[in-house]
Amino acid sequence: MSRVCGICLFINYQINTMPDNTLLIVICTVLVLLLVGVVIYFAMRFMRGSISLTIPQTSFGAGQFVAGSFDLLTKKSIQGNQLVVTLKGTKITEYRNNDGDKKTRTDEIYRDQVVLEAAREYPAGYSAKYDFQIATPNVQSPEFMNSGIGQTLVSAFRLLSDRRTRIKWKIEVRLDAKGIDLAASKSIQLNLGQFH
């Protein structure tokens, strides 16, 4: 215990005896290291391969199918866990906190996914085109409206009368893999009609 207290006293002494600009240098160094880490992550992701997503139509109604395609290219061998297409709905709410600062809160309110391929090895230089279809929520169906997801959507849409709340929809293709995943996404618009 005395060793821990000695370390704390040493750290406290070092902080109190630092020149004023040392703290600024430490903060800048941490920020630079974070930035370098992000750049390295995206460089490694790019070196593994890529996914190019195409969705010809970007506006859909309730119960319609979103159809699209994507090209998967691997530059290195990748052990994939699964290849999936996901339709995500995210509620975005803007508000002011107690200090009057503007904040944004995001909550995922809808997720449906289609597994295109289960776990498999993708060799280096693999290139393939995949077609997919995924259904939008059918809010006209009583079964859907009585489900947990249907009730969540109804609650979210009731909040849309507040101009500070909106729902963002997107299609995401992801090769969930060991290490760094490959992914691509595109925003779409859904007109789900009236809720009862």
N, C-alpha and C positions, 0 to 999 in steps of 0.2 A: 504494500500500500504506500509506503514511504517513497518507493521508486516512482510510482505513478504521480504522486504529489511533486516530486522533484522534477519530473518531466514537464508537468503543468507550469511550475514556477519558471523553468527554463524557457518554455514557449512564451509565457507572459512577459518575461524579461526581454526576449528577442523582439516581440511585437512593440513593446513600449520604447525600445531603444532604436527602432528602425527610423531611418530618415523618412520624411514625408512622402517622397516620391517612390519609395520601395513598395508600398502597398499598391500604388498605381501600376508599377511594373509587374507585380504578381498578378493583378487582375488582368492586365493586357496579355500576359503570358498564358493564363488559363483560357482566355477567349481565343487566342491564336491556336492553341492546342485543340480546342473544340472544333474550330473551323477546319483545321488540317484533318482531324478525324472524320468529319463529314465528307470532305473531298476524297479521302482514301476509300471510304465506304462506297461512294458512287463510282469511283474508278474501278474498284474490285467488282462491283455489280456489272459495269459495262464490259469488263474483261471476261466475265462468265458467259454473256450472251445478251439477247434482247427479245422483247415481245412488241410487235407492232399491231395495234388494235384498229379495226375499221368497223364503224357502225354507219351504214348509209343513211338511215333515218334516225333522228334524235328526239322526236316528239311522239308520245304514245298515250293511249287511253287505258282505262281499266280493263284488265283481262287480256290485253293484247300481248303478242310475243315480240320481244326485242331480238332481232336477228342481226348477226354480224359475223365477222371472221377475224382471225389474227394469224400472224406469222411468228413462229417460234424459231429462234436461231441460237444455237449454243456454240460458244467459241472454245469452251473447255468441257470435259466430261462432267455431268451433273447427276447426282443421285437424287431423283425427284421423289417426294412423298406423295404428292397428288397435283394434278393440273385442274384448276377450277375456274369457272366463270361465276361471278357473284353480282347480284343486284342489291345495292345498299341504299337505304334511305336514312339521311341524317338530319335531325332537327337542329337548327341553328338559332339560338336566342341571344339577342343583344340586350344588355341591361346596364344600369349604373349601380356601382357598389355604394357603400355608406359614405365614401370620400368623394363621390361624384364622378369617379373614373369610369370610362366606358369599358365594359368587359363583354366577352363572347363565350357562350357555353354551347358545346356540341354534344348531342346524345344520339347514338345510333338507335333508330326506332324500327327499322325493317332490314332483314337480311334473308335472301334466298340464294342458294348456290346450286350449281350443277357440276358434278365431278365428271370431267371428260376422260381423264386417265388416272388410274390408281398408281401406286408406287412402281417406279421403273427407272432404269438407267438411260440417260440421254447422252449418247457419245459426243465427243468433240466434233464440231462441224455439222451437227444435226440441224436440218432445216425442214420445216413442215408447215403447211397451212391447215388451219382448223376452222370449221364452221360451227356456229352455236346458235341456240335459241333458248331464251329464258322468259318466262311469263311475268307480266306485271301483276300486282295485286288485283284480284277481281272483287272489288268492293260491292258489286251488285249481287254476289253470291251470299245467301244467308249463312252457309257453313263457314265461309271466311269471316264474315262480320261477327259471328259468335265465338271465333277462335281468340286466343290470347293476343296474337299479332293484330288481328282485326280490331280488337278493342283498343290496343295501343295506338294504332293509326287513327282511330276515331278521336281519341283524346288529343293526339298531336294536331289534328286538323282543326279541332275546336280552338286550340291556341292560336291558329293562324289568323284569327280575327284581330289579334294583337299584331300590329304592323312590325313589331320588332322580332317576330318569329317567322322562319321560313323553313322549307324542307328542300334539301339538296339530294338529288338522285344521281347515282353513277353506276356504271358497269365497270367491273374490275376483272381482269384476267391475271391469275397468279400461278406460277410454277412454284409451289411450296417445296423447298429443297433443303438438303443438309447444307448448312452454311448460309449464304446469302440468297434470298429468293429473287426470281425475275418477275416483274409485274408491269402492267400498263392499265390505265383507266381512262374513261371518258364520261363526261357529264351528259345526262339526258334529262328531258322534261317529261313529267307524267301529269296528265290531267285525269284525276281519279273521280271527278264528278262530285255529286252531292252525297253527304252522309245523313243517315236517318237517326 
